[in-house]
Amino acid sequence: MKYYRTYWLQDKPDFPTWIFSEVGIDRLDTRRLEIFNNGSAKYFDSRTPFEIGVSQYPENLDELNDGGELFIKEITLEEFEEALSHYDLNSILS
């Protein structure tokens, strides 16, 4: 597994600003936490299979980071779990 923290530079209320992702060997999300500008959050995992794994993470993150809208950084499992620990995941499961 790999873990990523994404900052999405945008101001639309229907889209998240921060995304924390656990990504499998197929480079698809297996768990994801989305945090919105208004402080609300959504959580996706194997219980919500149609909501996760929509597109693969590229091998080279620089391609996305160079676009000026998405800023993706690989993080540790501990950092990922720390982000999740701030939420009651069952109550924000989407």
C-alpha contacts under 8 A as a table, 3 or more apart, distances in Angstrom:
res1	aa1	res2	aa2	distance
1	M	22	E	6.58
1	M	23	V	5.58
1	M	24	G	4.91
1	M	25	I	6.35
2	K	22	E	5.86
2	K	23	V	5.18
2	K	24	G	6.66
2	K	74	E	7.31
2	K	75	I	7.80
2	K	76	T	7.73
2	K	77	L	7.78
3	Y	20	F	7.39
3	Y	21	S	5.57
3	Y	22	E	4.65
3	Y	23	V	6.09
3	Y	74	E	5.68
3	Y	75	I	5.30
3	Y	76	T	6.08
3	Y	77	L	6.33
3	Y	80	F	6.61
4	Y	19	I	7.92
4	Y	20	F	5.73
4	Y	21	S	5.15
4	Y	22	E	6.69
4	Y	23	V	7.84
4	Y	72	I	6.47
4	Y	73	K	5.50
4	Y	74	E	4.38
4	Y	75	I	5.29
4	Y	80	F	7.68
5	R	18	W	7.17
5	R	19	I	5.79
5	R	20	F	4.64
5	R	21	S	6.53
5	R	72	I	5.68
5	R	73	K	5.35
5	R	74	E	6.40
5	R	75	I	6.51
5	R	80	F	7.91
6	T	18	W	5.61
6	T	19	I	4.95
6	T	20	F	6.34
6	T	70	L	6.68
6	T	71	F	5.47
6	T	72	I	4.29
6	T	73	K	6.44
7	Y	17	T	5.76
7	Y	18	W	4.79
7	Y	19	I	6.61
7	Y	70	L	5.82
7	Y	71	F	5.09
7	Y	72	I	6.47
8	W	16	P	7.11
8	W	17	T	4.87
8	W	18	W	6.22
8	W	19	I	7.89
8	W	69	E	5.86
8	W	70	L	4.68
8	W	71	F	6.49
9	L	17	T	6.62
9	L	68	G	7.82
9	L	69	E	4.97
9	L	70	L	6.24
10	Q	17	T	6.91
10	Q	69	E	7.22
11	D	15	F	7.98
11	D	17	T	7.91
11	D	37	N	7.63
12	K	15	F	5.75
13	P	16	P	7.47
13	P	36	F	7.00
13	P	37	N	6.71
13	P	38	N	7.53
14	D	36	F	7.84
15	F	36	F	6.67
16	P	19	I	6.78
16	P	34	E	5.57
16	P	35	I	5.26
16	P	36	F	4.32
16	P	37	N	6.92
17	T	34	E	7.47
17	T	35	I	5.97
17	T	36	F	5.24
17	T	37	N	6.05
18	W	34	E	5.86
18	W	35	I	5.06
18	W	36	F	6.79
19	I	32	R	6.88
19	I	33	L	5.65
19	I	34	E	4.57
19	I	35	I	6.33
20	F	32	R	5.58
20	F	33	L	5.07
20	F	34	E	6.56
20	F	80	F	6.54
20	F	83	A	7.46
21	S	29	D	6.17
21	S	30	T	7.55
21	S	31	R	5.88
21	S	32	R	4.47
21	S	33	L	6.56
21	S	80	F	7.51
22	E	29	D	5.65
22	E	30	T	5.59
22	E	31	R	5.09
22	E	32	R	6.27
22	E	80	F	7.69
23	V	26	D	7.70
23	V	27	R	5.46
23	V	28	L	5.26
23	V	29	D	4.43
23	V	30	T	5.56
23	V	31	R	7.28
23	V	57	Y	7.96
24	G	27	R	5.23
24	G	28	L	5.68
24	G	29	D	6.44
24	G	30	T	6.26
25	I	28	L	7.52
26	D	56	Q	7.50
27	R	56	Q	5.10
27	R	57	Y	5.28
27	R	58	P	7.42
28	L	52	I	7.73
28	L	53	G	4.63
28	L	54	V	7.33
28	L	55	S	6.46
28	L	56	Q	4.88
28	L	57	Y	6.44
29	D	32	R	6.57
29	D	52	I	5.75
29	D	53	G	4.65
29	D	54	V	7.84
29	D	56	Q	7.71
30	T	44	F	7.96
30	T	45	D	5.83
30	T	46	S	6.69
30	T	52	I	6.74
30	T	53	G	6.83
31	R	43	Y	7.52
31	R	44	F	5.53
31	R	45	D	4.40
31	R	46	S	7.26
31	R	52	I	7.39
32	R	43	Y	5.75
32	R	44	F	5.13
32	R	45	D	6.58
32	R	52	I	7.47
33	L	41	A	7.02
33	L	42	K	5.84
33	L	43	Y	4.59
33	L	44	F	6.52
33	L	84	L	7.07
34	E	41	A	5.41
34	E	42	K	5.16
34	E	43	Y	6.37
35	I	39	G	6.46
35	I	40	S	6.01
35	I	41	A	4.39
35	I	42	K	6.69
36	F	39	G	5.40
36	F	40	S	5.42
36	F	41	A	5.97
37	N	40	S	7.42
41	A	92	I	6.44
42	K	92	I	5.00
42	K	93	L	5.98
42	K	94	S	5.95
43	Y	89	L	6.24
43	Y	92	I	5.60
43	Y	93	L	4.69
43	Y	94	S	5.86
44	F	47	R	7.37
44	F	48	T	5.78
44	F	49	P	7.89
44	F	51	E	6.83
44	F	52	I	6.44
44	F	93	L	5.91
44	F	94	S	5.89
45	D	48	T	5.50
45	D	49	P	6.72
45	D	52	I	7.04
46	S	49	P	5.22
48	T	51	E	5.70
48	T	52	I	6.96
48	T	93	L	7.92
48	T	94	S	6.70
49	P	52	I	5.65
49	P	53	G	7.70
50	F	53	G	7.74
51	E	54	V	7.06
51	E	94	S	7.87
53	G	56	Q	6.90
57	Y	61	L	7.76
58	P	61	L	6.00
60	N	63	E	6.16
61	L	64	L	5.50
61	L	65	N	6.21
61	L	72	I	6.80
62	D	65	N	4.84
62	D	66	D	5.76
63	E	66	D	5.56
63	E	67	G	7.03
64	L	67	G	5.51
64	L	68	G	7.92
64	L	70	L	6.16
64	L	71	F	7.14
64	L	72	I	7.57
65	N	68	G	6.26
65	N	69	E	7.36
65	N	70	L	5.57
65	N	71	F	4.84
65	N	72	I	6.28
67	G	70	L	6.79
68	G	71	F	7.37
75	I	79	E	6.16
75	I	80	F	6.93
76	T	79	E	5.17
76	T	80	F	6.34
77	L	80	F	5.03
77	L	81	E	6.10
78	E	81	E	5.10
78	E	82	E	6.03
79	E	82	E	4.99
79	E	83	A	6.38
80	F	83	A	5.30
80	F	84	L	6.47
81	E	84	L	5.00
81	E	85	S	6.05
82	E	85	S	5.07
82	E	86	H	7.09
83	A	86	H	5.95
83	A	87	Y	7.99
84	L	87	Y	5.83
84	L	89	L	7.37
85	S	88	D	7.59
87	Y	92	I	7.84
88	D	91	S	5.59
88	D	92	I	6.75
89	L	92	I	5.27
89	L	93	L	5.90
90	N	93	L	5.18
